[in-house]
Amino acid sequence: MLDLANLAHDTLKTHPDSTALIFGTRSISYQAFHEMVQAQADCLSAQGLQKGDRVGLMSHNHPDLAALLFGAWRIGCVVVPINHLYQAPEVEFAVEHGGIRLLVIQDRLAEELAGQFTPPDCLEHAFTFDTAIEGIGSPWNELMKQTHPTAEVQAPVEAEPAAIYYTSGSTSKPKGVTHTAHSILETGRSRAETMGLARDDLWLLSTQLVHVSASLGSLIPALTAGGTVVFLDEFSPEAWLEAFRRHLPTRSLILPSLLHDVLDCPALEEIDFGSIRSMECGGDFVTPDLYAAWDKVCNEPLTQVIGMTECEGYCLRHPGGVVKQGSAGKPRIGVEVRVLNDQAEEVPVGEIGELCVRSESMAVDYWEDPENTKAAIRDGWLHSGDQGRIDEDGDLWFVGRLKEIIVKRGSNIAPGEVESALDEHPDIAESAVVGTPPGKHGQRVVAFVEPEPGKTLDTEAAGEWVASQIARFKAPDEWVLVDSLPRNAVGKLDRAALHRRSKDLFPNG
């Protein structure tokens, strides 16, 4: 039976020489990875870490980071991944709120924090990977050389916390999303089964392991199936394409904004995408232009994935299923999804409502936050805060964020619907829609628009064009042309920043 302490070790019993990880020119077999994990567990144990203690990890992608992740689980610790883009106050909050006892920070990130980071009282040990940095910590890898095998396997009990992922927190302090050993393993098992992952699958990571899409959504399923994972230290379109050229991956999950960069990269001409079995795009809307651009370079269609930190990739395309452009497909195995109205009643097929999820793979709570937990998880159902609909075939369509709904003259407007129409306009590269502060007649629709390079956008004509695509009352009332749309630390659209801009520009609604 699989557990988090031995997840990557099942394959080595029969295929010890199979490749588990690839990082640059370095290939790591399942046997070698097993030894790396055990060494990390031994070193953590030597520092007095015990079952249930929280271990903070802050680093770009690296095999040592993956080994630390599993090493901590091997002795029953709770892993707290910390976003590598966090500034000192955000790191301090995560450490204090998560009750982190030991923290390992990549050298270059530690250098950026030096002189700004004040360790909270709960933090007993802080380390860098290789170079001592004053005010941060001493080298972890030097300590590793001095540590002898001591650790006993104490896998987290299925129902106990195993990882705390902090959300980006664009409007407030981050929330710690608590996953148990069971929810993590179930995510890996369910994803692997739903996608039909096999040992010959090679997964190319485009995001960082500290994010749930890379660790729970990519690494865990790949290792569950006995496949291979390719790491990039940091994403760049050139590095991603070079990794693709060298390794011919079969799977990848990527943000729409990153895929846009890939498809605009000159090196694209040298790449044959024929190895791809599934190319998933999640974290934001996939625009018609992006679908079309991908179709020009690959016969395997691009697919929308819907998920969240609380339940990663809960809707995705099933192998052999019909690909409906814009749809996320059906719930993955072991996941139930229903669409509810404001009265918590299930809506008829095709109608828009809040997407609610129930699964053994979803998070159990928000760490030390009973109020938000109670608001989000009701009667075993996770209320996602996302709007969507389910069509007559059972396929799910993401519409927008519930809290982003614009109420104009008593009518509800989903920003995503307006954005989809705007993004089909030939002179618009990308758009984002928010509402003004409520006025006498409710809100007005504000469109922040990034024109296509070299194009001059006639907003009046564009407004008429949009009104020909969707109901006129949904068309933008105000237009704001921008060079680029704001994004948060993980590359997602920063709607909080747009709301602030809208309030400044249109304070009276």
Buried (B, 14 or more C-beta within 10 A) or exposed (E): EBBBBBBBBBBBEEBEEBBBBBBBEEBBBBBBBBBBBBBBBBBBBBBEBEBBBBBBBBBBBBBBBBBBBBBBBBBBBBBBBBBBBBEBEBBBBBBBBBBBBBBBBBBBBBBBBBEEBEBBEEBBBBBBBEBEBEEBBEBBBBBBEEBEEEBEEBBBBBEBBBBBBBBBBBEEEBBBBBBBBBBBBBBBBBBBBBBEBEEEBBBBBBBBBBBBBBBBBBBBBBBBBBBBBBBBBEBBBBBBBBBBEEBBBBBBBBBBBBBBBBBEBEBBEEBEBEBBBBBBBBBBBBBBBBBEBBEEBBEBBBBBBBBBBBBBBBBBBBEEBEBBEBBBBBBBBBBEBBBBEEEEEEBEEEEBBBBBBBBBBBBBBBBEBEEBBEEBBEEEBBBBBBBBBBEEEEBBBBBBBBEBBBEBEEEEBBBBBBBBBBBBBEBBBBBBBBBBEBBEEBBBBBBBBBBBEEEEBEBEEBBEBBBEBBEEEBBBBBBBEBEEBBBBBBBBBBBBBBBBBBBEEBEEB
